Amino acid sequence: MTSLTRWNPLKTISRIDPFSDFDEFFRGNALRPSWSNVEVTAPDVRIDVTEDDGAYRVKADIPGVEKNDIDVSINDNQVSISAEIKRETTRKEGERTMVTERAYGQVYRSFTLPADVERDKAEAHYENGVLSLVLPKKQNGSARKLTVS
């Protein structure tokens, strides 16, 4: 069976590089861990926005965070949601711990609505990993942070 090699168009043919095979060894699958089923993905905020005559309703999926770690701010028709993510996963095989994965960071989502929001009457609730916002429509507005309950 033929082995595929990576072609680099910037590498000159006449140049001799004694470490090229060594570099390719680490780029390939040679040192892939045996626990390849471990997945670490960057979290994101997925939203659903609906509208009725008086308000916008937003549902944002932010699983695994505390409600105190969520910030919602409104500036006219601009809505911003941010949250601090702290996740730790441990996989054990028998009595020995084989893998412990930690992920810490912040997720952020900002979007613009077609009309300004009356920020004084806006509501935010967080339950079972879903942030629910009720954003009443108005003519003018300014920035305000919401307290998540």
SEBATOR-913246 format. One record per atom (N, C-alpha, C): y, x, z. Coordinates in steps of 0.1 Angstrom, whole numbers, plus 5000, padded with zeros to 4 digits. Atoms other than C-alpha are relative to their C-alpha. Layout:
YXZ
...
This chain:
498850085000
500050005000
501250095000
498849925002
503550134991
500949965011
499050024990
506150185018
501449994994
498650025005
509650055011
500950095008
499049924994
512550285018
501349954998
498650055001
516150205024
500850094990
499249935010
518450314995
501450005005
498749994997
521850435004
500850064988
499349965012
524250454974
501050115003
499049904997
526650674993
499450145003
500749874997
524050945000
499850084988
500149925012
524151224975
498550054999
501449965002
520851334960
499850145004
500249854998
521451704964
500150035015
499949974985
522151675002
498649995006
501350004992
519151765024
500349965014
499850054986
519051565056
498750005007
501349994993
516151675079
499849885010
500250104990
516851385103
500049864994
500050135006
516751095078
498849925003
501250074996
513151015085
500049965014
499950034986
513851025122
500849885002
499150114999
516750785118
499349874995
500750125005
514650545097
498949955010
501150044990
511850555124
500649905010
499450084990
514250405149
500649874995
499450125006
515750145125
498949904997
501150095004
512350005116
499449935011
500850074990
509749815135
499250095009
500949914992
508150125151
500149985015
499850014986
509650065185
500449865005
499850134996
509849695186
499249965013
500750034988
508949565221
498949904998
501250085001
505649395227
500449855004
499650144996
507449085242
501049944990
499150055011
509048985209
500349865000
499650144999
509048625219
501249975009
498850024992
512048685242
501249984990
498850035009
515148535226
501350005008
498650014994
518748605236
500949964989
499150055010
521148405216
501449985006
498750024995
524848375219
500349855001
499850144999
525748035233
501249954992
498850065006
528147805215
500249865005
499650134995
529947475222
499949914988
500250105010
528747195200
500749875004
499350124996
530946885199
499849884991
500050125007
530946525188
501449935003
498750064998
534346355183
500049864994
499950145006
534745975179
501449955003
498650054999
537945775176
499949855000
499750155001
538945415184
501549985000
498650025002
542345255183
500950075011
499249954990
543545395216
499750145005
500349874995
541745725222
498950074992
501149925005
539546005211
499050035011
501049974990
536246065228
499250124995
500649885004
534746405228
498850025010
501249964992
531246505240
499750154995
500349865003
530646885242
498850045008
501249944994
527247045249
500350135006
499849874993
527747325275
498950005011
501150004989
524347345293
500050135008
500249894991
523747565323
501250065006
498749954993
527347605336
500349915011
499550084989
528947485367
501349934996
498850075005
531747225363
501350085004
498849924996
534147465382
500350124990
499949895010
533547725354
500549954986
499650065012
534847485327
501549985000
498550025001
538547485316
500249924987
499650085011
540047215293
501550005000
498650015001
543547235281
500449934987
499550085010
545547005259
501550044997
498749975004
548647095239
500349924987
499750105010
549946805218
498749954994
501350055006
546946745194
499050115000
500949895000
545247085201
499249995014
500950004988
542247075226
499250125000
500849884999
540647385239
499149995012
501050014990
537447405259
499450145002
500649874997
536247725276
499149995012
500950014989
533447795300
499450145002
500649874997
531948095318
498549985001
501450025001
528248135310
499350115008
500849904993
525848305334
498549954999
501450045002
522148295324
499150125004
501049904996
519148485338
498649944997
501450045003
515548455325
499150115004
501049904996
512548625340
498749954995
501350045005
509148625323
499050095008
501049934993
506148725344
498749994994
501450005004
502648825335
499250055012
500749964988
500448815366
501050025011
499149974989
502148975396
501150094996
499049905004
504249215376
501149934992
499050055008
507649125362
500150094987
500049935013
507649215325
501450014994
498750005006
511049115313
501049915008
498950074994
514349005329
501250014991
498950015009
517148895305
501249945007
498750064994
520748845317
501049994989
498950025009
523548705297
501249945007
498850044993
527048675310
501150004989
498950005009
530148575290
500749875000
499150115001
532548315279
499849934987
500050075012
532248045253
501449934999
498750065002
535347895237
499949914987
500050095012
535947605213
501449935000
498750065001
539347485201
500049914987
499950095012
540047195177
501349925000
498850085001
542946985164
499749864996
500250145002
543046615165
501149954990
499050065009
544946395139
501349965007
498850054993
547346255166
500150075013
499849944987
548946385198
499249925011
500750064989
547146315231
500949995012
499350024987
548646165262
499350075011
500749924991
547646435285
499949955015
500050054986
548546265318
498949895002
501050104999
545945995311
498650054995
501349945005
543246225298
499050015011
501049994990
539946235316
498950104996
501149915003
537146495318
498949985011
501150014991
533646455333
498950094995
501149915004
530646695333
498849965007
501250044994
527146575339
498850044990
501349975007
523646705328
500350094987
499849905010
525146985306
500949944989
499150065011
527546745286
501349985006
498750024996
531246755290
500549884992
499450125007
532846415282
501549995002
498550014999
536546385274
500449874994
499450125005
538546065270
501550044998
498749955004
541846165252
500849894994
499250105006
544345875248
501050054990
499149965010
546545885218
501549985004
498650034997
550345915220
500950074989
499149945010
553446025200
500350155002
499749864997
554446345217
499250055012
500749954989
552946585242
500350155003
499949864997
552846925259
498850055008
501349944994
550247155275
499849965014
500550044986
548247055306
498550045001
501449974997
545047175322
499349885007
500750114993
542446915332
499150055011
501049974990
540346915363
498749934997
501350065004
536646855355
499449955013
500750064989
534946615378
498649974998
